[in-house]
Amino acid sequence: MPKRFVVTASEFSDVPLFGVDSPVDPATGLPSGGDLAEALTAAARQLHEPVTPHGTLCTAVRLAVRLMPGAEHAGVSVVERGSPSRSLAWTDELVRSAGAGQTAEGPGSHLADLWTTPVRRVEDSASDDAGRPLAELGLRSALSLRLRADRRRLTVLTAYARHPRAFDDAATRVGRLFTAHVSIALDAATVREQLTEAMRTRDLIGQATGILMERLGIDAAAAFENLVRASQRENVKLRDLARRVVDTA
């Protein structure tokens, strides 16, 4: 029988991710025809709808369950070297627990490999020492895919299933294609957030400068320089100091 892919529509769109049962192409291990391309296109549109990085991640975990073969739960976690992981987005509280408290260092963590490889699969957590914490939660399989990584921080999207060997090579290929779209959407949302914050900061600093001009009887350049010196002297971010001036005006 052909492999059955998810047919339910995403709660974020009326466009279904897979509208029919899709036979697997033996040459690629992926759904044949245009179903996968259409599903990824629909997912990409939905990933770009949120206006914040957190919104993008929340959308991503829900889409992951609908798009990735075998996935029953999904979550995104971040971990810094020397610190336990933190859950950033999750489909349910079980996954929130699974994504928190792990480390990405040493042989006892299934996340450790993701510093050097984009994918790590746990075939059966009950027989995998690195996956023991997952087995204790009743999660037998995991497919972890790297979203972002640098020397000290790792961001990972992980799909989970309650039975062993849920994720095969086809699921891994779909997961890698999907996380490529997630990474692009996450970068775009981050830039939007930074630009929005920059605009807000500019307006805030402008208000604070105007208040100092009136209060001290100085021009705009002197008022801004006054703010900068105070920021350096007190070791406070310029925007925070500007907000303090505005709030106390």
N, C-alpha and C positions, 0 to 999 in steps of 0.2 A: 504494500500500500504506500502511496506517496506520503511523505512526511507532512504533518499538519502544522501550519504556522498560525499564529494568533490572528483571529478574524475580527475581534471587537474593535470598535472605534475608540480612539483616544478621547478622554473626557475634555480635552482642550480643543477638539476640532470635530467637525462632522465627517471629515475624510477618514475612512478606515485605513489602518496601516497595512493589513493584508485582507483583501476582499474575498479571496477564494483559497481553496486548498492548493498549495503550490508544490509540484513535484520538484525534487532536488536534481540539479544538473550534475551528473557524475563527474564531469570534468573539473567543476569548481567547488562542489559541495554546497552551493548556494541555490536559492529558489530560481527556477528557470523563468524565462520570459522577463517581462518588465516589472514584475511584482515588487521585487526588492528595491529597484530604483525608485519606483513610485512611493514605496513606504518610506524610504530614506528622505525623499523630497518632501513628503508630508511632515515627517519628523523635523526636518531642518526648518521648515516654516514655523512650526510650533516652538522650536527652541529659541528662535529669534524674537518671539512675541514678548517675553518678559523684559522689563526695563532694568532689572538688577541682576547681578551675578547669582545671588541666592535664588531668585525666581527661576533663573535658567537651570540651576541644579535641581530644584524641585520638579520642574518639568522633565528633566532628563531621567530621573529615577522612575517616574511613572511611565514614560515612554519606553524605558529599557525593558520593563516587564512585558509590555505589549509587543515589542519588536524582537527581542532576543529569544530564540528558541530555547525552551527549557527553563526560562527564568520565572520564578514565583515571587521573589522579593528583590529589591535593589536598594542600594544606598551609595552615598558619596562620603568619603572620609578624608581627612588630611592629617598627616603626621610629620613632625619635625624630629630630626635626629636627637636622641636622648630624651624624648618626651613621648607619652602615650598618644595614640590617635584620638581625634575628635570627629564625631559625626556631624556632617554639614547638611545633609538632606537624606531622607529615608521614606520608604513606602509604609512602614509600620514600626511600632516600638521594638519588635523583635530585631529588626535590622539596625535600629538605632543602638541597641545593645551590642550587636555584632561588630559594628563599625567603631566602637569606642573602646579605649583601653589597650589596644594592641600596640606593638612597637614595630618599626621597620628596620630593625637591626638584629643581627645574630641569626643563627640557624633555627631558632625556635619560632620564627614568624613567617607566615606565608607571604607577608608584604615585603620581606627583605629583598627578594629577587627583583622587585619592581624598580629598584634603583638602577638596574642595568638592563632589564628586559621589559617590554611594554605589556606583557601578559603573564599572568600566573593562574593556573587552574588547580583547584583542589578536587581530585576525583572522588575521594571518600574521606571525609574528615575523621571518621571513626578509626581509620587505619593510617592517618597522616599526622605525625606528631605536631607539625606546624598548624594543623587545622583542628586540634583538640578543642579549643574554645568554641569553635563553631558547632562541633558535635554536641557539646553540652547544651547548646540552644536548640538542638534538633535540626540544624542545617547541615546536610551531608555533602552538598556540592557547592563550589564557589568558582566564579570566573571573575577575576580581578583585572581591570584594565587601567593603565596609567593615563591620567588626564594631563597632569603637569608634574614636572620634576626639576629640581635644581639640586645643588650640593647639600642643602639642608632640609628641604621641604618636598613632600610627596603628596599629590592629590590623586585619589583612586576612585573609580566607579566599580562597584562589585555587584554582580548578580548572584543570587542564591537560590538553591532548590532543596527540598526536604528529602530527596532520594539521591543515592550515589550515582556518579557518572552521568549527570544530567546534561553536561555541556560537552559537545563533541567539536570536531574541527569546524564544522559549518557554523555552529553557534559562535565560535571564537572569531571567525571571519566577519560575521554580521556584527559582532560586538566591536571589533576594531574599526569597521566602517562607521558605525554609529558614534563611537567615542571621538572619531575625527571631527564629526559634525558638532558634537558637544563642545569640544575644545575651541572650535572656531566661534561658536555662539557665545561661549563663556568669555573669550577674549573681547568680542564685540561689546558684550554687556559691561565688562570691566571698563573699557574705554568710555562708554556712554556715562557710566557712573562717575568716572574721574572728571569728564568734561562738565557734567552737571555740578559736581562739587566745586570745580574751579570757578564756574559762573557764580555760584552762591557765595564763594569766598571773596571773589572780586567785588560783588555788591556789598558784602559785609565790611570789607576793608574800606571801601569807598564811604560807607556811612560813618565808620569810626574816624576816618580822616576828616570828614566834614565836621564832626562833633569837636575834634581837637582844634580845628581851625577856628571855630567859634569860641571855644572855651579859652584857648591860649592866645588868640589874636595873631595867628601865624598863617602863612600861605600853605598850599597843598603839599608842596615838596617838603617843607619843614615838618608838617604834621605826619607825613608818611615816614620820614626819617626818625621822628620821635617814636613812632610805633615800632619800627625795626629795632632801634636801640633798646627799647624796653623789652621786646621779645627776646633779644639776645641776653640781656642782663638777667632776666627772670627765668631763662631757659623754658619759655613757653612758646608754643606754635603761634605764628602771627595771626592765624584765623581765630584761635582761641582767645588771644588777647583782644583782638578786634571785637569779638562777641562780648567780652567783658565790658569794654568801653561802651558799646551800644546798649547793653542791658542796664548799665548804671547811669545812663544819660538822663 
